[in-house]
Amino acid sequence: MRSSAVVSGVLSVLLLVLVAVGWHPLLSFDRSVADALHRDAVARPGFTDLNRALSDWVWDPWTMRALAAVAVVLLWWRRERRMALWVAATSLVAVGLQQGLKALVGRDRPEWPDPVDSARFAAFPSGHAMTATVTCGLLLWVLALHWREEWRGWGVLAGAAVVSVLGVGWTRVYLGVHWPSDVLGGWLLGWFCVAVAVLTYRWSERRRAESGLSRGPGASRASGRRMGETR
């Protein structure tokens, strides 16, 4: 997980720089892909409507945030409050990072004479792609810690998460509201947030365990003797 965090973080920064400086090969690739998909979206209104429904309802950021909120409530109810707070904090930090980068980069969205959809705010990174990655990543992490060995539906759920993350990225480019590199940036940044959350949680749990061992029965008796000597 550490190498995953490093790789996604480095690639995120590299892509951010290339977008910010307007690297021509990247912009040219973005334009060629966006043009091709937009032509297809205009020519196939039925398929476009399906993509719009998936993007605006099934994989919408607010749908993802609602799933994360349900997970937080369930974890809290199960008295796993540290993990509940971790999931909530990671989701909130991801939103802040996403909005901060949008304001910092200020990238324009694609513009079309015949748009098939519309979106607000700056383009980079894709909020849909980043939110889906963070939410699905966190939910899979929580489920893997609790039920992976005993729950037969794990593979189905993991597959659904992958389809959701990749699918929402496709819809945003197909509907002409994002460049491909916006979606890639959302994926990379989202996974970086998940990887850092998992690593820091593991680190905090190790620290708690080490602290508990240092305050074991022997340490407690030694502490009592010292207190008695003081008195």
Secondary structure by P-SEA (a helix, b strand, c coil): caaaaaaaaaaaaaaaaaaaaccaaaaaaaaaaaaaaaaaaaacaaaaaaaaaaaaccccaaaaaaaaaaaaaaaaaacaaaaaaaaaaaaaaaaaaaaaaaaaacccccccccccccccccccccaaaaaaaaaaaaaaaaaaacccccccaaaaaaaaaaaaaaaaaaaaaaaccccaaaaaaaaaaaaaaaaaaaaaaaaaaaaaaaaaaaacaaaaaaaaaaaaaac
